[in-house]
């Protein structure tokens, strides 16, 4: 049953109060693969540090840039970017995906409230908001060898001159696809689909083995 109805659109809270256990997209890799092949721990020699930022809120926005920009600035304090933009805390971001499409990522549990506030701000404008939180996850890669790992995994040019801080692109990664973002000088983020999570985790561990990759749990 919907929590709130906007016109003919029924919205749902994907974080109910009931005590239902949740598993992140990488839970299979962490819990099953690690039985036979324990994930390498982060240490002082780790050239790459991998961490899943699980259970974040992912909202896909579509519509005209002018009306969406006004609503997003009102709700999140962020102007619609042509790349990647973060709020002052760094916990909320807006990323351009296509001419009329943006990805909003917020702390887990906030997405339903943010969706309601955006719908209120947009009123009768022509737009679409889809909660994709359960279908994808975000993986952070840090360390002095993170860029080298990316160079082994994608044909996209990740040199700083072509991929500066604040840029985000959709790329072919290994034999899959994902969104590659650079929110900070020393950090890259991979936004990937749940169905590819296990495969991509295995790939990253293999590609990062020579750099002493460590997994932050």
C-alpha positions as CSV (number, residue, x, y, z in Angstrom):
1,X,0.0,0.0,0.0
2,X,1.3,3.4,-0.9
3,X,2.3,5.9,1.7
4,X,1.4,9.0,-0.3
5,X,-0.3,9.4,-3.7
6,X,0.6,12.2,-6.1
7,X,-2.0,12.4,-8.8
8,X,-1.8,8.9,-10.3
9,X,1.6,8.1,-8.9
10,X,1.8,6.0,-5.7
11,X,5.0,6.3,-3.7
12,X,6.5,3.7,-1.3
13,X,8.9,3.9,1.6
14,X,11.6,1.3,0.8
15,X,12.8,1.5,4.5
16,X,9.9,0.3,6.5
17,X,10.1,0.4,10.3
18,X,9.6,-3.4,10.5
19,X,12.7,-5.3,11.6
20,X,13.4,-6.9,8.2
21,X,17.0,-7.9,7.7
22,X,18.7,-6.2,4.7
23,X,21.6,-7.5,2.6
24,X,23.8,-5.2,0.5
25,X,24.5,-6.1,-3.2
26,X,28.0,-7.2,-2.1
27,X,26.8,-9.4,0.8
28,X,27.2,-12.6,-1.2
29,X,30.7,-11.7,-2.2
30,X,31.6,-10.7,1.4
31,X,29.9,-13.7,3.1
32,X,30.4,-16.6,0.7
33,X,33.5,-15.8,-1.3
34,X,35.3,-14.9,1.9
35,X,34.8,-18.4,3.3
36,X,37.3,-19.9,0.9
37,X,39.2,-16.7,0.0
38,X,39.2,-14.2,2.9
39,X,39.0,-10.6,1.7
40,X,42.4,-8.9,2.2
41,X,42.4,-6.5,5.1
42,X,43.4,-2.9,4.8
43,X,47.0,-2.2,6.1
44,X,49.7,0.4,5.7
45,X,50.9,-1.3,2.5
46,X,47.5,-1.3,0.7
47,X,47.9,0.6,-2.6
48,X,44.1,0.4,-3.1
49,X,41.4,0.4,-0.4
50,X,37.9,-0.8,-1.4
51,X,34.8,0.0,0.6
52,X,31.2,-0.6,-0.2
53,X,28.9,2.3,0.8
54,X,25.9,0.1,1.3
55,X,22.3,1.1,1.7
56,X,22.5,4.6,0.3
57,X,19.4,6.2,-1.2
58,X,19.5,6.4,-5.0
59,X,16.9,8.4,-6.8
60,X,16.7,8.9,-10.6
61,X,15.3,12.2,-11.7
62,X,14.0,13.0,-15.2
63,X,12.5,16.2,-16.5
64,X,13.3,19.7,-17.7
65,X,16.5,21.1,-16.3
66,X,15.0,24.4,-15.3
67,X,12.3,23.0,-13.1
68,X,14.4,20.2,-11.7
69,X,17.2,22.7,-10.9
70,X,14.9,24.9,-8.8
71,X,13.5,21.9,-6.9
72,X,16.9,20.3,-6.2
73,X,18.4,23.5,-5.0
74,X,15.4,24.0,-2.7
75,X,15.5,20.5,-1.3
76,X,19.3,19.7,-1.3
77,X,21.0,23.0,-1.8
78,X,22.7,21.7,-4.9
79,X,22.4,23.1,-8.4
80,X,22.0,20.6,-11.2
81,X,25.5,19.8,-12.5
82,X,26.8,18.7,-15.9
83,X,29.1,16.4,-14.0
84,X,29.0,15.6,-10.3
85,X,28.2,18.0,-7.4
86,X,28.2,17.3,-3.7
87,X,26.7,19.2,-0.8
88,X,28.9,20.7,2.0
89,X,28.9,17.5,4.0
90,X,29.8,15.4,1.1
91,X,27.1,12.9,2.0
92,X,24.6,14.0,-0.7
93,X,25.3,14.2,-4.4
94,X,23.7,15.0,-7.7
95,X,25.1,13.6,-11.0
96,X,24.2,14.3,-14.6
97,X,23.4,11.1,-16.5
98,X,21.8,12.3,-19.8
99,X,20.3,15.5,-21.2
100,X,17.2,15.2,-19.0
101,X,18.3,12.7,-16.3
102,X,20.2,13.0,-13.0
103,X,21.1,10.6,-10.2
104,X,20.7,11.8,-6.6
105,X,22.4,9.9,-3.8
106,X,21.6,10.5,-0.2
107,X,22.3,8.7,3.1
108,X,20.2,5.6,3.5
109,X,16.8,6.2,5.0
110,X,16.6,9.8,3.6
111,X,15.5,8.9,0.1
112,X,11.8,8.6,0.8
113,X,11.7,12.0,2.6
114,X,13.8,13.6,-0.2
115,X,11.5,12.1,-2.8
116,X,8.4,13.6,-1.1
117,X,10.0,17.0,-0.8
118,X,11.0,17.0,-4.4
119,X,7.5,16.0,-5.5
120,X,6.1,18.8,-3.4
121,X,8.6,21.3,-4.9
122,X,7.9,20.2,-8.4
123,X,4.1,20.3,-8.1
124,X,2.4,19.9,-11.5
125,X,5.6,20.0,-13.6
126,X,6.3,17.2,-16.0
127,X,8.9,14.9,-14.4
128,X,9.6,11.4,-13.1
129,X,11.3,10.2,-9.9
130,X,12.3,6.5,-9.5
131,X,13.8,5.1,-6.3
132,X,16.6,2.8,-7.5
133,X,18.1,2.2,-4.1
134,X,17.6,-1.5,-4.0
135,X,19.0,-2.1,-7.5
136,X,22.5,-0.6,-7.2
137,X,25.3,0.1,-4.8
138,X,28.3,2.4,-4.5
139,X,31.9,1.2,-4.1
140,X,34.7,3.6,-3.1
141,X,38.3,3.1,-4.3
142,X,41.1,5.0,-2.6
143,X,44.9,4.8,-2.5
144,X,47.9,5.7,-4.6
145,X,47.3,2.8,-7.0
146,X,43.5,3.3,-7.5
147,X,44.0,5.0,-10.8
148,X,46.3,2.2,-12.0
149,X,43.5,-0.3,-11.1
150,X,41.0,1.7,-13.2
151,X,43.4,1.8,-16.1
152,X,43.4,-2.1,-16.1
153,X,39.7,-2.3,-16.0
154,X,38.3,0.3,-18.4
155,X,39.4,1.8,-21.7
156,X,38.1,5.2,-20.6
157,X,40.9,7.8,-20.1
158,X,41.2,8.3,-16.3
159,X,44.2,10.6,-16.5
160,X,43.6,13.7,-14.3
161,X,43.7,15.9,-17.4
162,X,40.7,14.1,-18.8
163,X,39.0,12.9,-15.6
164,X,39.3,15.7,-13.0
165,X,37.6,15.9,-9.7
166,X,33.8,16.5,-10.2
167,X,33.6,14.4,-13.4
168,X,31.3,11.4,-13.7
169,X,30.8,9.1,-16.7
170,X,29.2,5.8,-17.7
171,X,31.9,3.4,-18.8
172,X,32.5,-0.2,-19.8
173,X,34.3,-1.8,-16.9
174,X,35.7,-5.2,-17.3
175,X,32.9,-7.0,-19.2
176,X,30.2,-5.0,-17.5
177,X,29.1,-1.4,-17.2
178,X,28.9,1.1,-14.4
179,X,29.1,4.8,-13.5
180,X,32.6,6.0,-12.7
181,X,32.8,9.2,-10.5
182,X,35.6,11.2,-9.0
183,X,34.3,13.1,-6.0
184,X,37.7,13.9,-4.5
185,X,41.4,14.0,-5.6
186,X,42.2,10.8,-3.8
187,X,38.9,8.9,-4.3
188,X,37.0,7.3,-7.1
189,X,33.4,5.9,-6.8
190,X,31.8,3.1,-8.8
191,X,28.0,3.1,-8.9
192,X,27.1,-0.4,-10.1
193,X,24.0,-2.6,-10.5
194,X,23.2,-5.2,-8.0
195,X,23.3,-8.0,-10.6
196,X,26.9,-7.1,-11.5
197,X,28.1,-6.6,-7.9
198,X,29.6,-10.1,-7.3
199,X,31.4,-10.3,-10.6
200,X,32.8,-6.8,-10.3
201,X,34.0,-7.4,-6.8
202,X,35.9,-10.5,-7.9
203,X,37.4,-8.6,-10.9
204,X,38.5,-5.7,-8.7
205,X,40.2,-8.0,-6.2
206,X,42.0,-9.7,-9.0
207,X,43.0,-6.5,-10.7
208,X,44.2,-5.0,-7.5
209,X,46.1,-8.0,-6.1
210,X,49.5,-6.6,-7.4
211,X,48.8,-3.3,-5.5
212,X,48.0,-5.0,-2.2
213,X,44.3,-4.2,-2.3
214,X,42.5,-4.1,1.0
215,X,38.8,-4.4,1.7
216,X,37.4,-2.1,4.4
217,X,34.5,-3.9,6.1
